[in-house]
Amino acid sequence: MRERRYLFSDHSLYEADIDGLVEDDVLHILLTGDLDSTYADDLRGIRYVVRGFAYALEVDVVCRFDSNGILLIVITVYVVD
């Protein structure tokens, strides 16, 4: 993250915007949140769910690494109900 090796999918930006979040909010969650769960059942690679807070909202950020393991791809973002 600190080396800027990440990419936001269009879907993640759309979902973040719906919840009133911006890229900096998502980056803050990725840097300060906790790994909530991992899902290894996807052929595209392991998905990670990082849970953290933006403002008073509890937010999950779903992401995975690219096939080279270098670039973190943010798949989606949502407020936890």
Phi, psi and omega in degrees: 000313183293337178268008178061037177261064180215161180216130175268127173289156176302322179299316181296321179293321178297311181295321178298316181299320178302323181270007177078023181253153176241172182306318180299326177296316181294318178298320178300317179296316180296327181276333186242348183283182180247145174291114184272319181196164175229149179229115183259011185271011183252128180297338180282350179132167180294133175261140179244139175246117178254126181250134179200192184238140170231116187063232178257012183264133172274125189232140172255137175241120180259129184211168175208162175270151176292176185297339177272350181074019184252318186260128177271126180253121177275117186272310180204165182220137176204152176281133180285130179280000000 
